[in-house]
Amino acid sequence: MTKITILKNKIGSIVEYEVNGHTGFGAHGEDILCASISILSQTALISLNEVCGINEKDITYLIDDNKGYLKVSLPQKLSIEQMEKADIVLKTMEVGLKGLTDIYPDYVTLKYREV
């Protein structure tokens, strides 16, 4: 089971997300559900730098491929333009992850917390 947690601030912007565990939907290395979650969450991380213009060294992240773990935290101080772009990127990721949890609830959970 993959457990996804999305942390939002008081205005609803995603400031952190965590993906933990392999889904168990398919064989290791051939699990299309796990691959889908990885693509969404890792593309969002890369896009924070390449699309939103947030310096990679300012993004706090931890990746452990063997454990199926990814945690990403945005820096607290962003320009208005960076915040707006990050909102679009991360909410797009959220839509994709929510769709997967709706289709595969036995393999993926999505929880929210406010910070």
N, C-alpha and C positions, 0 to 999 in steps of 0.2 A: 504494500500500500504506500502510495506517495502522499505525504501530507504537505499541503501548501498553506502558508500563512502570509497574509498581506496586511501590512500596517499602514494606516492612513492617519493623516493629521486632522485637526478639527475642521478644516475646510474641504476635506475629502480627497486630498492629493495623496498618492502613494509615496511613502518616504522610505519604505523597506519591504523586501519580500524574501521569503525563505522557502526553499523546496527541499524536502527531506525524504529519502528512501526511494527504492525501486518499486514500480507498480505491481510486478508479478503477473502482468497480463500475458506476457509471452516469455520465451526463453531468453536468458541473459545474452545481450548482444543482438537480439532479433525482436525486441519488444517495441512495437510501433507506438504504443501509448507512451512509454517512457521516452522514446525518441521525440515524440511530439511535444511533451512537456519540456524536455531539454532544449529543443529548438526555440520554443517561445521564450523561455526564461533567459537563455544565453544570448539570443538575438536582442532582447531588451537591454541586457547589460552592455553589449557592444554598441548599441544604438545610443545609449546615454552619452557615450563618448563621441561617436562618429556623427550622429545626427543632431544631438542636443548641444554639443560643444562643451560638455563637462569634462574637465581634465581627468584622465584615467587615474592619476595618483590621488585625486580627491574623492573618488568613489571607493567606499569600503566594500570589499567583497571577499568571499571565501568559497573555493570550489574543491570538492573532493569527489572525483568521478567514481571511485570505487564504492563509496557509500551512497552515491546518488544525492549529493548535498550541494546546495548553492544558496548563499545568503548575500544579499546586495542591500547596501544602505546608501542613500543619497547624502551628499554633504548638506549641512544646515544652511549654508549661505550660497544661494544661487541667484543669478540675475533673473529678472522677470521673464525675459525671453527663454532662458534655460529652463525655468520652472514650467512655463507653458508647453514647451516642447517635450519635457520629461513627462508631464501629465498625459500628453497624447500617446507617447510611446508606451508608458506603463499601463494606461487604461486599455490600450489595444491588447497588450499582453494579458491583462485581466479578463477581457472578453474571451480570448482564446482559451485560457485556463478554465474559466467558468463553463464554457461549452463542453470541454472534456469532462469536467466533474459531473455535469448534467447527464452526459451519455454513459459514463463509466463510474457510477457512484461506489461500486464495490472495490475500485482500484485507486481512486483519487479523492481526497477531501480538500476542501478549501475553507479556511477560516479567516476571519477579519479581527483586527484589534485596532484600537485608536491610541495614538500616542500624543 
